[in-house]
Amino acid sequence: MKRSSVSGWAFLLVLILLVIPAGYWARKRMARPARTPSRVDLTPSGRAAELAHPSFLYGRVTTVDGLTYEGRLRWGDGEEAFWGDYFNGAKKENPWAAYIPPERLPKERHPIAIFGLEIAHRERPIDLARLFMERFGDIARIEATGRDVRVTLKSGTGFYLDRMEASDFDDGVRVWDSRRGVTDLDSLRIRTIELRPAPPSTAALDRLYGKVRTRQGDEFTGFVQWDRQQCVGTDQLTGRTGQGERSLQFGTIRSIAHRVPDSSLVTLLDGREVVLSGTRAVGPENRGLYVDDPLYGRVLVSWDAFDRVDFTPGGSGPTYSDFPPGSPLKGTIATRDGRRLTGRLVYDLDESESTQTLDAPSRGVNYTIPFGLVASIVLSGPQEHGARCARVTLRNGQELQLDCAGDLGPQNAGALIFPAGSQRPEYVPWDKLDQIALDRPPSTYPTSANR
């Protein structure tokens, strides 16, 4: 009886282990039907862009069964398409954690509540798990091995990502191959992706470019992705007017202004004005505007902060060769007790190269700034708790007041500094940091906005 019961439980366990993964992958495949080309796949003349433009993602894909595809690439369901777009994932481990005894790590306070009333709390070391985020222009190679995805940067630095945890790799990729045609490859078929410059092309490409202004008066100029998606002149802006639904090509639009509470005033190139409402793209469900401004890297202007965008001709944008390899972060740390430490730097026990980014918000704008553009970070003192957290000075001399969130928030794990000639770093907790001055890297973010 007892043996039979154990056998039954064993059989049930085996069944669960077999059925659940199979069901997961089946649902995964079913959820990814063959995609139709999105509007970005068209040139302004309206014909399919069969030849890659140098500003499009381009590379060679090798499948698990040895087939190769080479051509223009587009990630996921009509998502990342350009070298300035970001590849995201979750790092499997944090190698910098090995340099710090657990008892020295900052502690997180977790309340214990009953019926909404806190009766106690517990503390545990801060979570050192970190996300991966790099521009495609900074990446040399992506390789899948089982549950791991290894990403190698142009600098040679490699990262292991968990493909099951928020990985863009799992979205699959579309390839425009001159021999095999347009092919959608599920991530399960992909072994390696080698990114490389696209061959010369005469294909025309008109990316959205212009000046974006916020309600607080901030201005950003660069390539624009409306609602984080529409990015070329042939994309459509759809909304409702008093006469019904209407779609406008972005290439016919001069400006778009946010109207309270839930509509947009669209001014066309010929001077006509159209008020659109009733859809996500022109109302409060808009996910915000990406702007690739060479002064800041990339910013995301939230719909609540957005005031107006004025479009101007902007060309096609940077190519793969415009993104130089990153270099190790180096600089000087000043602590609150007056010490100064100089050497190689690891910020937040995470960012260690010039292509990695400082991510923090301010007044409805999320900044994603490559460290190569950052000259210094000055943190607020204890008496300023609740005020703006940091003054960030960029290479061009501009100062930003950023909030206590993201890479400048309480979850920051502090910094490691490797003095010259030393293999062992000095650890400075976040609450002991006063300011950081970064050395200028050999090269930075592409500065040519137009092409």
C-alpha positions as CSV (number, residue, x, y, z in Angstrom):
1,M,0.0,0.0,0.0
2,K,2.7,2.4,1.0
3,R,4.9,1.4,-2.0
4,S,1.9,1.8,-4.3
5,S,1.3,5.3,-3.0
6,V,4.9,6.3,-3.5
7,S,4.9,4.9,-7.0
8,G,1.7,6.9,-7.8
9,W,3.3,10.1,-6.6
10,A,6.4,9.4,-8.5
11,F,4.4,8.8,-11.7
12,L,2.5,12.0,-11.1
13,L,5.7,14.0,-10.6
14,V,7.2,12.6,-13.8
15,L,4.0,13.4,-15.7
16,I,4.1,17.0,-14.5
17,L,7.7,17.4,-15.4
18,L,7.0,16.2,-18.9
19,V,3.7,17.8,-19.6
20,I,4.2,21.3,-18.3
21,P,7.4,22.1,-20.3
22,A,5.8,20.6,-23.4
23,G,2.7,22.7,-22.9
24,Y,4.7,25.8,-22.3
25,W,6.7,25.5,-25.5
26,A,3.5,24.5,-27.4
27,R,1.8,27.7,-26.2
28,K,4.9,29.7,-27.0
29,R,5.0,28.5,-30.6
30,M,1.2,29.0,-31.0
31,A,1.5,32.5,-29.6
32,R,4.0,33.5,-32.4
33,P,2.3,33.1,-35.7
34,A,4.0,34.3,-38.9
35,R,4.2,38.0,-38.8
36,T,3.3,40.4,-41.6
37,P,5.8,43.2,-42.3
38,S,5.1,46.4,-40.3
39,R,5.1,49.8,-41.8
40,V,8.8,50.3,-41.0
41,D,9.5,47.6,-43.6
42,L,8.6,49.9,-46.4
43,T,10.5,52.7,-48.0
44,P,8.8,56.1,-48.5
45,S,8.1,55.0,-52.1
46,G,6.0,52.1,-50.7
47,R,8.0,49.1,-52.0
48,A,9.4,46.4,-49.7
49,A,12.9,47.2,-48.5
50,E,14.5,44.0,-49.6
51,L,18.0,45.4,-49.4
52,A,19.2,46.4,-46.0
53,H,19.8,50.1,-45.3
54,P,23.0,50.6,-43.2
55,S,21.0,52.1,-40.4
56,F,18.9,48.9,-40.1
57,L,20.0,46.0,-37.9
58,Y,22.0,43.5,-40.0
59,G,23.7,40.3,-39.3
60,R,24.2,36.6,-39.9
61,V,22.0,34.1,-38.1
62,T,23.0,30.4,-37.7
63,T,20.3,27.9,-36.7
64,V,20.6,24.8,-34.6
65,D,20.5,22.7,-37.7
66,G,23.3,24.5,-39.4
67,L,21.4,26.8,-41.8
68,T,22.6,30.4,-42.2
69,Y,20.6,33.5,-42.9
70,E,22.2,36.9,-43.6
71,G,20.5,40.2,-44.1
72,R,18.5,42.9,-42.4
73,L,17.1,42.0,-39.0
74,R,14.0,43.0,-37.1
75,W,13.4,41.8,-33.5
76,G,10.2,40.3,-32.2
77,D,6.8,41.3,-33.5
78,G,7.8,44.3,-35.5
79,E,10.0,45.8,-32.7
80,E,13.7,46.7,-32.5
81,A,14.9,47.7,-36.0
82,F,17.8,50.2,-35.6
83,W,21.3,50.2,-34.2
84,G,20.3,52.6,-31.4
85,D,17.5,50.3,-30.2
86,Y,18.2,48.3,-27.0
87,F,18.6,44.6,-26.5
88,N,17.3,43.6,-23.0
89,G,17.6,40.6,-20.7
90,A,18.2,39.4,-17.2
91,K,21.8,38.6,-16.2
92,K,22.2,35.1,-14.8
93,E,24.7,36.2,-12.2
94,N,26.6,39.2,-10.8
95,P,30.3,38.5,-10.9
96,W,31.1,41.7,-8.9
97,A,29.2,40.3,-5.8
98,A,32.2,38.0,-5.1
99,Y,34.3,41.0,-4.1
100,I,32.0,41.9,-1.2
101,P,31.4,40.0,2.1
102,P,27.6,39.6,2.5
103,E,27.7,41.3,5.9
104,R,28.9,44.5,4.2
105,L,26.1,44.7,1.7
106,P,23.4,47.3,2.3
107,K,20.2,45.9,3.9
108,E,16.6,46.0,2.6
109,R,13.8,46.5,5.2
110,H,10.8,44.3,4.6
111,P,7.7,45.1,6.8
112,I,5.6,42.3,8.3
113,A,2.0,43.3,8.5
114,I,-1.3,41.9,9.7
115,F,-4.5,43.4,8.3
116,G,-2.5,46.3,6.9
117,L,-0.7,47.1,10.2
118,E,3.0,46.7,10.4
119,I,3.9,44.6,13.5
120,A,7.6,44.0,12.7
121,H,10.1,44.0,10.0
122,R,13.0,42.0,8.7
123,E,16.2,42.9,7.0
124,R,18.1,41.1,4.3
125,P,21.0,42.0,2.0
126,I,20.1,44.0,-1.0
127,D,19.2,42.1,-4.2
128,L,22.2,42.1,-6.6
129,A,20.3,40.7,-9.6
130,R,20.7,43.1,-12.5
131,L,19.1,43.6,-15.9
132,F,21.1,43.7,-19.1
133,M,20.5,46.6,-21.5
134,E,22.8,47.5,-24.4
135,R,22.3,49.2,-27.8
136,F,22.5,46.7,-30.7
137,G,25.3,48.9,-32.1
138,D,27.4,48.0,-29.1
139,I,26.9,44.2,-29.6
140,A,29.1,41.8,-31.6
141,R,27.5,38.4,-31.1
142,I,24.5,36.7,-29.4
143,E,24.7,33.0,-28.8
144,A,22.1,30.6,-27.3
145,T,23.0,27.5,-25.3
146,G,20.1,25.8,-23.5
147,R,18.7,28.2,-21.0
148,D,21.6,30.7,-21.4
149,V,22.1,33.5,-23.9
150,R,25.6,34.8,-24.1
151,V,26.0,38.4,-25.4
152,T,29.5,39.5,-26.4
153,L,30.0,43.3,-26.8
154,K,32.3,44.9,-29.4
155,S,34.8,45.5,-26.5
156,G,35.0,41.7,-26.0
157,T,33.2,41.7,-22.7
158,G,30.6,38.8,-22.4
159,F,27.4,38.5,-20.4
160,Y,25.3,35.4,-19.7
161,L,21.5,36.1,-19.7
162,D,18.7,33.9,-18.6
163,R,16.6,33.4,-21.8
164,M,13.5,32.5,-19.6
165,E,13.6,35.9,-17.8
166,A,12.5,39.0,-19.7
167,S,14.9,38.2,-22.6
168,D,14.4,40.0,-26.0
169,F,16.2,36.9,-27.5
170,D,13.1,34.9,-26.8
171,D,11.0,37.1,-29.1
172,G,12.6,35.7,-32.2
173,V,13.9,37.6,-35.2
174,R,12.9,38.3,-38.8
175,V,15.6,38.1,-41.5
176,W,15.6,39.6,-45.0
177,D,17.9,37.1,-46.7
178,S,18.6,37.7,-50.4
179,R,18.7,33.9,-51.0
180,R,15.9,32.6,-48.8
181,G,13.6,35.5,-48.8
182,V,11.9,37.0,-45.7
183,T,12.1,34.4,-42.8
184,D,10.7,34.5,-39.3
185,L,13.0,32.5,-37.0
186,D,11.7,31.4,-33.6
187,S,14.3,31.7,-30.9
188,L,14.3,27.9,-30.3
189,R,15.9,27.6,-33.8
190,I,18.6,30.2,-33.3
191,R,22.1,29.2,-32.3
192,T,24.1,32.4,-33.0
193,I,23.5,35.9,-34.3
194,E,26.6,37.8,-35.5
195,L,25.9,41.5,-35.9
196,R,27.8,43.3,-38.7
197,P,27.7,46.3,-40.9
198,A,25.2,46.2,-43.7
199,P,26.5,46.4,-47.3
200,P,26.0,49.7,-49.2
201,S,22.5,50.3,-50.3
202,T,20.6,52.9,-52.4
203,A,17.4,52.2,-50.5
204,A,15.7,55.3,-49.2
205,L,14.7,55.7,-45.6
206,D,13.0,58.5,-43.8
207,R,13.1,58.1,-40.1
208,L,11.0,60.4,-37.8
209,Y,13.2,63.2,-36.5
210,G,12.4,66.3,-34.7
211,K,12.3,68.4,-31.5
212,V,10.2,67.1,-28.6
213,R,9.2,69.6,-25.9
214,T,7.8,68.7,-22.4
215,R,5.3,70.7,-20.4
216,Q,8.1,71.6,-18.0
217,G,10.1,73.2,-20.9
218,D,12.7,70.5,-21.5
219,E,13.6,70.0,-25.1
220,F,15.2,66.9,-26.9
221,T,16.2,66.7,-30.5
222,G,16.8,63.5,-32.4
223,F,15.2,60.4,-33.9
224,V,11.7,59.8,-32.6
225,Q,9.6,56.7,-31.9
226,W,6.0,57.8,-31.3
227,D,4.2,55.6,-28.8
228,R,7.6,53.7,-28.6
229,Q,6.8,52.2,-32.0
230,Q,6.1,54.5,-35.0
231,C,9.4,55.6,-36.3
232,V,9.4,56.2,-40.1
233,G,7.5,58.6,-42.4
234,T,5.3,55.8,-43.8
235,D,3.9,54.8,-40.4
236,Q,0.3,55.8,-39.6
237,L,-1.1,58.0,-36.9
238,T,-4.7,56.9,-36.3
239,G,-7.4,58.6,-34.3
240,R,-11.1,59.7,-34.4
241,T,-12.4,63.0,-35.6
242,G,-15.9,64.4,-35.6
243,Q,-16.3,62.8,-39.0
244,G,-15.1,59.3,-38.0
245,E,-11.8,57.4,-37.8
246,R,-8.8,58.9,-39.7
247,S,-5.3,57.8,-40.4
248,L,-2.4,60.1,-41.3
249,Q,1.0,59.2,-42.6
250,F,3.7,60.6,-40.3
251,G,5.5,61.9,-43.4
252,T,2.6,64.4,-44.0
253,I,2.7,65.7,-40.4
254,R,4.5,68.9,-39.3
255,S,3.8,68.8,-35.6
256,I,1.7,67.1,-32.9
257,A,0.6,68.8,-29.7
258,H,-0.9,67.3,-26.6
259,R,-4.4,68.6,-25.9
260,V,-6.0,68.2,-22.5
261,P,-7.5,65.8,-21.6
262,D,-7.2,63.1,-24.1
263,S,-6.6,64.3,-27.7
264,S,-3.8,65.6,-30.0
265,L,-3.7,68.5,-32.3
266,V,-2.0,67.5,-35.5
267,T,-0.7,70.1,-37.9
268,L,0.0,68.9,-41.5
269,L,2.7,70.1,-43.8
270,D,0.1,72.0,-45.8
271,G,-1.0,73.9,-42.7
272,R,-4.3,72.1,-42.1
273,E,-5.1,71.1,-38.5
274,V,-6.7,67.9,-37.3
275,V,-7.8,67.0,-33.8
276,L,-7.5,63.3,-33.1
277,S,-8.7,61.4,-30.1
278,G,-10.2,58.0,-29.0
279,T,-7.1,55.8,-29.6
280,R,-4.1,54.8,-27.6
281,A,-1.7,56.6,-30.0
282,V,-3.2,60.1,-29.4
283,G,-4.5,59.8,-25.9
284,P,-3.5,59.0,-22.3
285,E,-2.7,55.3,-23.1
286,N,0.2,56.5,-25.3
287,R,3.3,54.8,-24.0
288,G,5.5,57.8,-24.5
289,L,8.0,59.0,-27.0
290,Y,11.6,57.7,-27.4
291,V,14.0,60.3,-28.5
292,D,17.6,59.4,-29.5
293,D,19.3,62.7,-28.6
294,P,23.1,62.5,-29.0
295,L,23.4,64.8,-26.0
296,Y,21.7,62.3,-23.6
297,G,21.6,59.0,-25.3
298,R,18.0,58.0,-25.3
299,V,15.1,59.5,-23.3
300,L,11.6,58.4,-22.9
301,V,9.1,61.3,-22.6
302,S,6.0,60.1,-20.9
303,W,2.6,61.1,-22.2
304,D,1.9,63.2,-19.1
305,A,5.0,65.2,-19.6
306,F,4.8,65.5,-23.4
307,D,3.8,68.9,-24.8
308,R,4.7,69.0,-28.5
309,V,6.8,67.5,-31.3
310,D,7.9,69.4,-34.4
311,F,9.2,67.1,-37.2
312,T,12.0,68.0,-39.5
313,P,14.0,66.0,-42.1
314,G,16.5,63.8,-40.2
315,G,17.9,61.3,-42.6
316,S,18.4,57.7,-41.6
317,G,20.5,57.6,-38.5
318,P,23.8,56.0,-37.3
319,T,25.2,52.8,-38.7
320,Y,26.8,49.8,-37.0
321,S,30.3,51.3,-37.6
322,D,29.3,54.5,-35.9
323,F,29.2,52.8,-32.5
324,P,32.8,52.4,-31.2
325,P,33.7,49.6,-28.7
326,G,33.2,50.5,-25.1
327,S,36.0,51.0,-22.6
328,P,36.4,50.3,-18.9
329,L,35.0,53.0,-16.6
330,K,37.7,54.9,-14.8
331,G,37.5,57.8,-12.4
332,T,37.7,59.2,-8.9
333,I,35.3,58.6,-6.0
334,A,34.9,61.0,-3.2
335,T,33.3,59.6,0.0
336,R,31.3,61.3,2.7
337,D,34.1,60.9,5.2
338,G,36.6,62.8,2.9
339,R,38.5,60.0,1.2
340,R,39.4,60.0,-2.5
341,L,39.8,56.8,-4.5
342,T,41.0,56.6,-8.1
343,G,41.0,53.7,-10.5
344,R,38.8,51.4,-12.5
345,L,35.2,51.8,-11.5
346,V,32.1,49.5,-11.2
347,Y,29.0,51.5,-10.6
348,D,26.0,50.0,-8.7
349,L,28.0,46.7,-8.7
350,D,26.8,46.5,-12.3
351,E,27.9,49.1,-14.9
352,S,31.6,48.8,-15.7
353,E,32.0,50.1,-19.4
354,S,31.3,53.3,-21.2
355,T,28.5,51.9,-23.3
356,Q,26.5,50.9,-20.3
357,T,23.9,53.4,-19.0
358,L,22.9,55.6,-16.1
359,D,19.1,55.2,-15.9
360,A,17.1,57.7,-13.8
361,P,13.9,59.8,-14.2
362,S,13.2,63.5,-13.9
363,R,10.0,65.4,-14.3
364,G,8.3,62.7,-16.4
365,V,11.3,61.9,-18.5
366,N,13.3,58.7,-18.1
367,Y,16.9,59.2,-19.1
368,T,19.1,56.3,-20.4
369,I,22.6,57.9,-20.6
370,P,25.7,56.0,-21.7
371,F,28.3,56.5,-19.1
372,G,30.6,57.7,-21.9
373,L,28.6,60.9,-21.9
374,V,28.7,61.4,-18.1
375,A,31.4,63.6,-16.6
376,S,30.4,63.6,-12.9
377,I,27.7,62.6,-10.4
378,V,27.2,64.6,-7.3
379,L,24.8,63.1,-4.7
380,S,22.6,65.0,-2.3
381,G,23.7,65.2,1.3
382,P,21.7,63.6,4.2
383,Q,20.1,66.9,5.0
384,E,18.6,67.1,1.5
385,H,16.6,63.8,1.9
386,G,13.5,64.1,-0.2
387,A,15.0,66.7,-2.5
388,R,16.3,65.8,-6.0
389,C,18.9,63.1,-5.6
390,A,21.8,63.9,-7.9
391,R,23.3,66.5,-10.1
392,V,24.7,64.8,-13.2
393,T,27.1,66.8,-15.4
394,L,27.5,65.7,-19.0
395,R,30.5,65.9,-21.2
396,N,29.1,68.9,-23.0
397,G,28.8,70.8,-19.6
398,Q,25.1,70.5,-19.3
399,E,23.7,69.7,-15.8
400,L,20.7,67.4,-15.1
401,Q,18.9,67.2,-11.7
402,L,17.7,63.6,-11.5
403,D,15.4,61.9,-9.1
404,C,16.2,59.4,-6.4
405,A,15.1,56.4,-8.5
406,G,16.6,53.9,-10.9
407,D,20.4,53.9,-10.8
408,L,20.2,56.8,-8.3
409,G,17.7,55.2,-6.0
410,P,18.0,53.4,-2.6
411,Q,18.4,50.1,-4.4
412,N,21.9,51.2,-5.7
413,A,24.4,48.7,-4.2
414,G,27.4,51.2,-4.2
415,A,30.6,51.1,-6.1
416,L,33.8,49.2,-6.5
417,I,37.0,51.0,-7.2
418,F,40.2,49.2,-8.4
419,P,43.2,51.3,-7.5
420,A,46.0,51.3,-10.2
421,G,47.9,48.0,-10.0
422,S,45.5,46.3,-7.6
423,Q,43.5,43.2,-8.3
424,R,41.3,43.8,-5.2
425,P,38.8,46.6,-5.2
426,E,37.7,49.0,-2.5
427,Y,34.0,48.8,-1.8
428,V,32.1,52.0,-1.1
429,P,28.4,51.6,-0.1
430,W,25.8,53.8,-1.7
431,D,25.2,55.9,1.4
432,K,28.9,56.6,1.8
433,L,29.3,58.0,-1.7
434,D,29.5,61.8,-2.1
435,Q,30.5,62.2,-5.8
436,I,32.0,60.5,-8.8
437,A,34.2,62.1,-11.5
438,L,34.6,59.9,-14.6
439,D,37.6,60.0,-16.9
440,R,36.8,60.8,-20.6
441,P,36.7,57.5,-22.5
442,P,38.6,57.2,-25.9
443,S,35.2,57.4,-27.8
444,T,31.6,57.9,-26.9
445,Y,28.1,57.8,-28.3
446,P,27.7,58.5,-32.0
447,T,27.5,62.3,-32.3
448,S,26.3,62.5,-36.0
449,A,22.5,62.8,-35.6
450,N,21.7,63.0,-39.3
451,R,22.8,61.0,-42.3
